[in-house]
Amino acid sequence: MDQTVSKMQATTQASFPELAVVIPTFNERENIAPLAAKLRAALSDIKWEVVFVDDDSTDGTVQELEKTWRQDPRFRCIRRVGRRGLSSAVIEGIQSTFTPLVAVMDADLQHDEMLLVPMFELLRQNQADLVVGSRYAADAGTGAWDERRLKISRFATRLSHIVLKGRQLTDPMSGFFMISRGAFDGTVRNLSAQGYKILVDIVASAPAGLRIKELPYVFGPRRSGTSKLDPAIVLEYLMLLIDKLVGRWIPSRFVMFALIGGIGVVGHMTVLAAMLATGQSFVVAQSVATMAAIAGNFFLNNILTYRDRRIKGFGPLLLGLLSFYAVCLVGAVANVGIANFMFVQSYSWWISGFCGILVGAVWNYAASSVFTWRHP
C-alpha cells in the first residue's frame, strides 16, 4: 500500500509545472493564438503552465482564451470583473499558482519568448532571485520606437531610481521578467499594486539581498491591438513613486488629493479676481469662486485621484458633486473652527491657519472617500 502511494506521489510530482507564465490581457484577442504557439515552442523542455489574467475584455479575448484552454489545459484564465490594473492583475496571477518560478510578460508579442529558457536556467541554478529582460542592456534594443517614446522611457527610468534603494537596473520599466517564488513571497506584502510598472514596485519593495540579473532582448513591434500607454498611465506611475517614497506615512491618494486642492486654490483666486473685475460684490464673488473651485476639484479628483472608482453618467455625477459639496462644507466649518480655536489659544496666525487647512483637507479626503467615491 505504501509503495503504491509513493508511486502515485512521485507520478503526481513529476507532472507539477516548474514555471508559470503570468500574462495580463485586455482586448488582445488577435494575439492569443500566435502567443500560445510561440510559448509551446519556446518552453518545450520545461514543465509549465500559463495564467492569463483578463480585465473584462470586450473584444472576444475571453472566448479566444477558452478556445486555447480547450486545446491545451496548461493555458488557463482568471477573469476579473469590476477591477482593473496591470500590477494587481500580475499579483493575482502569481498568487493563483504554486510553481517555484514565475515569469511575467505581455500578450502583445513584443517580448521575446525565447528569453524565458535562459531566465529559467539562471533561477533554477540559483544564480539570481529575479531575472529581467532588458531593452537597454548591451546588445538589446527598443525596436521601432520613435525618439519621443525613447525620451519618455528614459526619463521614467531615471525617476525610478529614486525608489530602487541603489539597485542598478538598466531597464526597471520592463514588463518582462522572471522571479523565484521565495523572492516574490518575501515582497508581496509590501507591494503598492498601483499602475502598470509592477517591476519597479517589486524591486522597490524587496528586502535587502535581492539578487538581480538582466538579459538583453530586442523589443518587438506590436502586431495587433493598441498600446496601453496614455496620460493616465503616466499619472499612475507617478502615484506609484509617491507611494514608495511616502506611502508608509501618507497615502499616495491623499498626496494627489492635496495637490488637486492646491490647483483648486489657484482656480478659486482666478475666478474671484475675474468676478471682482466685473464689479460684483466680494461676498458674491467669493461665493461663486468657492463653488467653482469645489466643482473643479470634484471633476479633477474623479478623473485622477479616484480613477479606479470613477463616477460616470450624468445622474451619478450630479449626486457625487452634491455629496462633495456637502463634505467640503463640513470641512470648511472644521477648518475655520480649528483655526479660530488655536488662534484664541495664542498660537500664531500662520500655525493656526495651517492646522485649520490640514484638518479640513484630511476631513475632505476621508469623508469623500466614504461618501462620494465609495469603493465598489
N, C-alpha and C positions, 0 to 999 in steps of 0.2 A: 504493500500500500504506500509506504513512504517513498519507495523508488518511483512509483507511478506519479505521485505528487511532485517529486523533484524533477521528473522529466517534463511534466506539464509546465512547471515554473520556468524551467530552462527554455522550453519552446516559446513560452509567452514573452520572456525577457528578450529572447533573440529577435522577436518581432517588434519590440518597442522602438519607436523612432528616436534617433540620436539628435536630430536637428528639426526645429520648427521654423518655418519662414513665415513671418507675420507681414501681411500686405494690406494696408488700409485702402479702401476703394470708395469713390464717389463718382458715379457716371463714367465708368471705364469699360462699358460693355464690349467694345471692339477690341480691347486689349487682352481680355481674359483668355481666350483660346490660344493665341500665339504665346502668351506668357506661360501658360500651363505647359505647352510643348517645350519651350526653352528650359523650364525648370526640370522637367522629366529627363531631358538630355543631359543637363549640367550635373544633376545630382544622382546619376545612375548608380554610383558605387556607395551611396550613403543611405542609411535608413532615415527617411524624412517624412514630414507632413507639412502642409501649407494651411495657414489660417488666414482667410480673407475676413476683414472687419469692414462691413459696409454701412455707411451712414445714410441709409434710406435713399438709395439711388432712385432716380425717376426715369432712367433710360433703358431699363431692362437688364441692368448689370446682375441683379439677383437671379433672374431667370437663367442667365448665362452661367452663373456660378453653380446653380442647381444642376444644369446640364453637365458641367465639368465634374461635379461630385458624383453623379450617376455613372460617369465613365471611369472615375478613379476616386474611391472614398478617401484617399490621402489628402484630397482637397476638401476643406470644409469651410463653413461660413458662419460668422456671427453677424446677425442683423440688428442694427441699433436704430431705434425709433425714438425721436424726441431728444436726442443728444447728438452732438457733432463735434468734431475736432480731431486732428491727426494724432496729437500726443496722447489724448485719452484713448483713442482707438488702438494705438500701439500698446499701451499699458494693458488694456483689456485683453487684447490678443495674446500677449505674453503670459498673462495670468491664467489664460484658459488652457494652457498646456503645461506638461511637466518635463519636457525634454531638457537635457543638461545644457544644450546650446540653443540660442535663438538668434535668428537673423531678422533684420527689418529692411524692407525695400519698397519702392513704389510700384504701382501697377502700370505705369506709363511706358514701360520698355526702355527707359533711359538709363537704367542701372545695368551694369554688365553682370549677368547671372553666372558667368564663368568664374568670377572672382569669389563665389561662395565656397568653392572647394579649398583654395589656399587659405581663406579665412578660417574654415572649419579645421584644417590641419594645424594652424597656429594655436588655436584654442584647445584642440584635443591633446596636443603635445605640451600644454600648459606653458606656452611661451608668452601668453598675454591673457588679460581678462576681457579686453574689448579690442576688436579689430575694425577699423574704419576704412571704408572705400573713399579715397581722396581724389578730388578733381584738381588739386593744386600741388600734389607731390611731384617729384621728378618723374618724367615720362607720362604724366597724366594730362588731362585736358578737359575743357568745358564744351567742346564740340562747336556748335554753330551759334553760340551766344554772341549777341552784339555787345558793343562797348558799354552801353548803358547798363545792361544786366550784369556785366562783369564788375562795374564800379559799385553797383548796389550790393552784390555778393561780397566783394572785398571789404566794403565799409561795414557790413553786418558782421563779417568775420573779425574785424578789429574790435568792434563793440563787444563781441562775445568774450574776448579775453579779459574783460573787466570782472567776469564772474567765474572764470575757469580755474581759479586758485593756482595760477602759474603753470598749469598743464599745457604744454605746447602742442597744438594741433594745426596742421596746415588747412584742414577743412572741417571745422567744428559745425558748419552748417549742413553737412552731409546728411542725407536721409537714408544712407546705405551703410549698414554696419552689422556686426555680429557680436553677441555678448554671452558670457557664461551665466548660467542660472544663479550661481553664488554671488556674482558681481551685481546682477540685477536685484536679487532679493535683499542685498545689503544696501541698496539705494532707493528702492521703490517707495518707502515711507517718507522720503524727503522730497519726492518729485512734486513739481508745481502742476504738471499736467495741463499747461496752458499753451495754446498756439500750435505751431506746426514744426518747431525745432526741438524735437524730443532728444536729440543727441546732446545739444547744449545743456538741456535740463539734466540729463543723466550724468554727464561729466561734472557739472557744477554741484550736483547733489551727492556725488560719490564720496565715500570716506577716503582718507589718505591711503596711498599704496596701490591705487588702481593702475594696473599695467596696460598701456595702450600702444598698439601698433597701427600704422597706416599702410594701406596697399594702394598703388596708383591705378586709376582706370580713366577711360575717356567717356565723358557724359554723352549719351546718345541723343538723337533727335526724337521728339515726340511724334508718334505716328498717327494717333487719333486722340480725340478728346481735347480739352482745353486746359491750359495752365491754371493752377490754383493761386498763383501769385497776384495779389491785388493789395490796395492800401490797407484793407482790414488785416491782412496777414502781417504787414509791417507793424501795425499797431499791436497785434497780439505778441509779436516778437519783443517789442519794447516793454510790454507788460510783463513778459517772462523775465527779462533782465531786471526790471524793478523788483519783481518778486524774489529773485535770487539775491538781490542786494539788501533789501529791507523787509522782506516778507516775514522774517522771524519776529519783527516788531510791529510792522504796519502792513495791512493787506494792500496788495498792489491795486486792487479795485478802488480802495479808498484814496490812494495817491492819484489815480486818474480822476476820481470824483472831485477831489480838491483842485486839481489843475483846471478842470472844466469850470469849477466855481470861480477860479481866478479869471478865466475868459469871460465869465458872466459879469464880473465886476467891471471889466473894460466895456462890455456891451451896455451895462447899466449907465455908466458915465457918458457914453456916446449918445444914448437916447435922451438922457437928462439934458445934456448940452443942447441937443437939437430942439427939444421941446421948449427950453428956456429962450432959445434964439427966435422962436416963433411967437413969443410974447405970452406963453402960458404961465400961470402962477406956479410957484415952487411946489406946492402941495400936489397939484395936478401932474406936473412934470415928474416929480419923484414917484408918484403912484404908477404912472404909465411906464416909467423906466424899470421899476421893480417888477411889474407884471411881465414886461418884455424879457427881462433878464431871467426870471424863473422859467418862462416858456422856452427860452433859448437853451438854458441848462437842461431842461427836461429832454428836449429833442437830441441834444448832443450826447447826453448820458444814454439815451435809448439806442443811439447808433454806435457809440463807442464803449462806454463803461459796461453797459449791460447788453452787449451784442448777443451773448448766448441766451438772453432772456427777452430779446427784443419784442416790444409790443407792436402788433400790426393791425391794420384795419381802422377805419375812421372812428367807429364806436369805442373800441378798446383804447385807442389813443386819446380820445376825449376824456374817458374815465381816468386813464392814467395821468393825464395832465391835471385834472381836478384834484386827484389824490396827492399829486406832487405839490400843488398849490397849498393844500391843507397841511402837508408835512412841513413845508417851508415856513408857513405862518407860525406854527408852533415853534419851529427852530428860531425864527426871528424874535419871538417873545422870550425864549430861553436865552438867546444872545444878549438882548437888552437887559434882562433881569440879572443874569450873572455878572455882566459888566458893571451895572449900576451898584450891585451889592459889593463888589470888590472895590469899586471907587469910593464908596461910603466908608469902607474899612481902611481907607487911607493908602491903598495901593495906587501906584502912578497910573495916569490915564492910559498909557500905551499898554501896560501889563493888563489892566482891566479890559481894555478893548480887545486885546489878543485872546484872552481867556474866553471872552464872550463869543468871539468868532469861532474858536476851537470847539466850544460846547455846541454852538449852533451847527457847525459842519458835521460833527460826529452824530448829532441827532438826525440831521437831514439824511446822512448816509445810512444809518442804521434803520431809521423808520421807512425810508423809501425802498430799501431792500426788502422789507417785510410787506409793505402795503402797496407800493407802486410796481416794483419789479419782483413779484413773488416768484420763487423758484418753482418751475413746473413740477 
